[in-house]
């Protein structure tokens, strides 16, 4: 059974769930990679690398903004399951921040 609503005109639904899932996967990979990278660079920022605030902003935008963007894209496309999986990525910042500080990489 599909999560997608029927087409409004009563015809065939022309949405492409595979394309939406590919977009969601790309946004998820970007969030999973850029969030920890930006946070780690923010922790290790020195004067010549740029300010830590810029790196922390990148990390926050990637780790929180991209999952919300993916959930919005999935919702507009009618993919409820994809939207829920996108929102589960919001737990990722807690995981990588904890891991970086517990392993000592955040020094």
C-alpha atoms as an extended CHARMM CRD file, in Angstrom:
* protein
*
       107  EXT
         1         1  UNK       CA              0.0000000000        0.0000000000        0.0000000000  PROA      1               0.0000000000
         2         2  UNK       CA              1.3140000000        3.4070000000       -0.9480000000  PROA      2               0.0000000000
         3         3  UNK       CA              1.5620000000        6.4030000000        1.3840000000  PROA      3               0.0000000000
         4         4  UNK       CA              0.9760000000        8.7610000000       -1.5000000000  PROA      4               0.0000000000
         5         5  UNK       CA             -2.4030000000       10.4120000000       -1.9150000000  PROA      5               0.0000000000
         6         6  UNK       CA             -4.2820000000        9.7840000000       -5.1560000000  PROA      6               0.0000000000
         7         7  UNK       CA             -3.9830000000       12.2600000000       -7.9840000000  PROA      7               0.0000000000
         8         8  UNK       CA             -6.4670000000       15.1520000000       -7.6120000000  PROA      8               0.0000000000
         9         9  UNK       CA             -7.8470000000       14.7560000000      -11.1260000000  PROA      9               0.0000000000
        10        10  UNK       CA             -8.6490000000       11.0840000000      -10.5800000000  PROA      10              0.0000000000
        11        11  UNK       CA             -5.9810000000       10.0190000000      -13.1070000000  PROA      11              0.0000000000
        12        12  UNK       CA             -2.6480000000        8.4050000000      -12.5360000000  PROA      12              0.0000000000
        13        13  UNK       CA             -0.3100000000        9.9030000000       -9.9970000000  PROA      13              0.0000000000
        14        14  UNK       CA              2.6620000000       11.3560000000      -11.8650000000  PROA      14              0.0000000000
        15        15  UNK       CA              4.9680000000       11.7760000000       -8.8890000000  PROA      15              0.0000000000
        16        16  UNK       CA              8.3130000000       10.0260000000       -9.0060000000  PROA      16              0.0000000000
        17        17  UNK       CA              8.9890000000        8.4450000000       -5.5980000000  PROA      17              0.0000000000
        18        18  UNK       CA             12.4160000000        7.2050000000       -6.6550000000  PROA      18              0.0000000000
        19        19  UNK       CA             13.5190000000       10.7280000000       -7.5530000000  PROA      19              0.0000000000
        20        20  UNK       CA             12.2480000000       12.0790000000       -4.2550000000  PROA      20              0.0000000000
        21        21  UNK       CA             14.0620000000        9.3410000000       -2.3460000000  PROA      21              0.0000000000
        22        22  UNK       CA             17.2890000000       10.1520000000       -4.2150000000  PROA      22              0.0000000000
        23        23  UNK       CA             16.9430000000       13.8390000000       -3.2650000000  PROA      23              0.0000000000
        24        24  UNK       CA             16.2550000000       12.8700000000        0.3480000000  PROA      24              0.0000000000
        25        25  UNK       CA             19.2950000000       10.5900000000        0.3770000000  PROA      25              0.0000000000
        26        26  UNK       CA             21.5300000000       13.3730000000       -0.9740000000  PROA      26              0.0000000000
        27        27  UNK       CA             20.2480000000       15.8300000000        1.6370000000  PROA      27              0.0000000000
        28        28  UNK       CA             20.7350000000       13.2070000000        4.3660000000  PROA      28              0.0000000000
        29        29  UNK       CA             24.3070000000       12.5150000000        3.2600000000  PROA      29              0.0000000000
        30        30  UNK       CA             25.0590000000       16.2270000000        3.2410000000  PROA      30              0.0000000000
        31        31  UNK       CA             23.6260000000       16.5910000000        6.7480000000  PROA      31              0.0000000000
        32        32  UNK       CA             25.5510000000       13.5590000000        8.0000000000  PROA      32              0.0000000000
        33        33  UNK       CA             28.8380000000       14.8240000000        6.5610000000  PROA      33              0.0000000000
        34        34  UNK       CA             28.7060000000       18.6160000000        6.8690000000  PROA      34              0.0000000000
        35        35  UNK       CA             27.2960000000       18.7590000000       10.4020000000  PROA      35              0.0000000000
        36        36  UNK       CA             30.2040000000       16.9900000000       12.1260000000  PROA      36              0.0000000000
        37        37  UNK       CA             32.7620000000       18.5670000000        9.8080000000  PROA      37              0.0000000000
        38        38  UNK       CA             31.5690000000       22.0960000000       10.5390000000  PROA      38              0.0000000000
        39        39  UNK       CA             31.3530000000       21.4300000000       14.2700000000  PROA      39              0.0000000000
        40        40  UNK       CA             34.8380000000       19.9230000000       14.3920000000  PROA      40              0.0000000000
        41        41  UNK       CA             36.2690000000       22.8120000000       12.3870000000  PROA      41              0.0000000000
        42        42  UNK       CA             34.5190000000       25.2280000000       14.7470000000  PROA      42              0.0000000000
        43        43  UNK       CA             36.1140000000       23.5580000000       17.7440000000  PROA      43              0.0000000000
        44        44  UNK       CA             39.5360000000       23.7180000000       16.1380000000  PROA      44              0.0000000000
        45        45  UNK       CA             39.2430000000       27.1920000000       14.5900000000  PROA      45              0.0000000000
        46        46  UNK       CA             42.1640000000       29.5160000000       15.0030000000  PROA      46              0.0000000000
        47        47  UNK       CA             42.6790000000       33.0060000000       13.6660000000  PROA      47              0.0000000000
        48        48  UNK       CA             43.8580000000       32.0320000000       10.1870000000  PROA      48              0.0000000000
        49        49  UNK       CA             41.1070000000       29.4070000000        9.5550000000  PROA      49              0.0000000000
        50        50  UNK       CA             38.1790000000       31.7660000000       10.0230000000  PROA      50              0.0000000000
        51        51  UNK       CA             36.0150000000       32.3150000000       13.0100000000  PROA      51              0.0000000000
        52        52  UNK       CA             34.4960000000       29.4950000000       15.0130000000  PROA      52              0.0000000000
        53        53  UNK       CA             31.0810000000       31.1420000000       14.7240000000  PROA      53              0.0000000000
        54        54  UNK       CA             31.1090000000       30.6620000000       10.9560000000  PROA      54              0.0000000000
        55        55  UNK       CA             31.9170000000       26.9640000000       11.3090000000  PROA      55              0.0000000000
        56        56  UNK       CA             29.2970000000       26.4330000000       14.0240000000  PROA      56              0.0000000000
        57        57  UNK       CA             26.7370000000       28.1770000000       11.8120000000  PROA      57              0.0000000000
        58        58  UNK       CA             27.5890000000       25.8240000000        8.9420000000  PROA      58              0.0000000000
        59        59  UNK       CA             27.3280000000       22.8380000000       11.2870000000  PROA      59              0.0000000000
        60        60  UNK       CA             23.9540000000       23.9400000000       12.6460000000  PROA      60              0.0000000000
        61        61  UNK       CA             22.5640000000       24.7170000000        9.2000000000  PROA      61              0.0000000000
        62        62  UNK       CA             23.6850000000       21.3470000000        7.8710000000  PROA      62              0.0000000000
        63        63  UNK       CA             22.7320000000       19.2290000000       10.8710000000  PROA      63              0.0000000000
        64        64  UNK       CA             19.3560000000       20.8440000000       11.5460000000  PROA      64              0.0000000000
        65        65  UNK       CA             18.3750000000       22.7880000000        8.4390000000  PROA      65              0.0000000000
        66        66  UNK       CA             18.9660000000       20.0400000000        5.8930000000  PROA      66              0.0000000000
        67        67  UNK       CA             16.7910000000       17.4450000000        7.6900000000  PROA      67              0.0000000000
        68        68  UNK       CA             13.9780000000       20.0040000000        7.9080000000  PROA      68              0.0000000000
        69        69  UNK       CA             14.4430000000       20.7890000000        4.1990000000  PROA      69              0.0000000000
        70        70  UNK       CA             14.3360000000       17.0840000000        3.3660000000  PROA      70              0.0000000000
        71        71  UNK       CA             11.1780000000       16.6360000000        5.4620000000  PROA      71              0.0000000000
        72        72  UNK       CA              9.5560000000       19.5700000000        3.6780000000  PROA      72              0.0000000000
        73        73  UNK       CA             10.4530000000       18.1690000000        0.2520000000  PROA      73              0.0000000000
        74        74  UNK       CA              9.1080000000       14.7460000000        1.2100000000  PROA      74              0.0000000000
        75        75  UNK       CA              5.9120000000       16.2380000000        2.6220000000  PROA      75              0.0000000000
        76        76  UNK       CA              5.2300000000       18.2620000000       -0.5170000000  PROA      76              0.0000000000
        77        77  UNK       CA              5.8800000000       15.1520000000       -2.6130000000  PROA      77              0.0000000000
        78        78  UNK       CA              3.4310000000       13.1620000000       -0.4790000000  PROA      78              0.0000000000
        79        79  UNK       CA              6.0550000000       10.8040000000        0.9380000000  PROA      79              0.0000000000
        80        80  UNK       CA              5.1420000000       10.5390000000        4.6220000000  PROA      80              0.0000000000
        81        81  UNK       CA              7.6400000000        7.7960000000        5.3740000000  PROA      81              0.0000000000
        82        82  UNK       CA             10.4580000000        9.8120000000        3.8090000000  PROA      82              0.0000000000
        83        83  UNK       CA              9.4590000000       12.8500000000        5.8560000000  PROA      83              0.0000000000
        84        84  UNK       CA              9.5360000000       10.8510000000        9.0850000000  PROA      84              0.0000000000
        85        85  UNK       CA             12.9430000000        9.3860000000        8.2720000000  PROA      85              0.0000000000
        86        86  UNK       CA             14.1980000000       12.8670000000        7.4750000000  PROA      86              0.0000000000
        87        87  UNK       CA             13.0280000000       14.1200000000       10.8570000000  PROA      87              0.0000000000
        88        88  UNK       CA             14.8520000000       11.2850000000       12.6070000000  PROA      88              0.0000000000
        89        89  UNK       CA             18.0740000000       12.8750000000       11.3500000000  PROA      89              0.0000000000
        90        90  UNK       CA             17.4840000000       15.5910000000       13.9530000000  PROA      90              0.0000000000
        91        91  UNK       CA             18.9510000000       13.1700000000       16.5120000000  PROA      91              0.0000000000
        92        92  UNK       CA             22.2540000000       13.1740000000       14.6140000000  PROA      92              0.0000000000
        93        93  UNK       CA             23.6480000000       16.4050000000       16.1790000000  PROA      93              0.0000000000
        94        94  UNK       CA             23.3010000000       14.9140000000       19.6570000000  PROA      94              0.0000000000
        95        95  UNK       CA             25.1590000000       11.8150000000       18.4940000000  PROA      95              0.0000000000
        96        96  UNK       CA             28.0790000000       13.5320000000       16.8030000000  PROA      96              0.0000000000
        97        97  UNK       CA             28.5380000000       16.2530000000       19.4290000000  PROA      97              0.0000000000
        98        98  UNK       CA             28.6010000000       13.6110000000       22.1610000000  PROA      98              0.0000000000
        99        99  UNK       CA             30.9380000000       11.3890000000       20.1790000000  PROA      99              0.0000000000
       100       100  UNK       CA             33.3720000000       14.2200000000       19.4030000000  PROA      100             0.0000000000
       101       101  UNK       CA             33.6040000000       15.2790000000       23.0280000000  PROA      101             0.0000000000
       102       102  UNK       CA             33.7420000000       11.7790000000       24.5050000000  PROA      102             0.0000000000
       103       103  UNK       CA             36.4720000000       10.6050000000       22.1260000000  PROA      103             0.0000000000
       104       104  UNK       CA             38.6000000000       13.6890000000       22.6490000000  PROA      104             0.0000000000
       105       105  UNK       CA             38.4880000000       14.8250000000       19.0060000000  PROA      105             0.0000000000
       106       106  UNK       CA             36.9190000000       18.0940000000       20.1330000000  PROA      106             0.0000000000
       107       107  UNK       CA             40.1010000000       19.3440000000       21.7850000000  PROA      107             0.0000000000
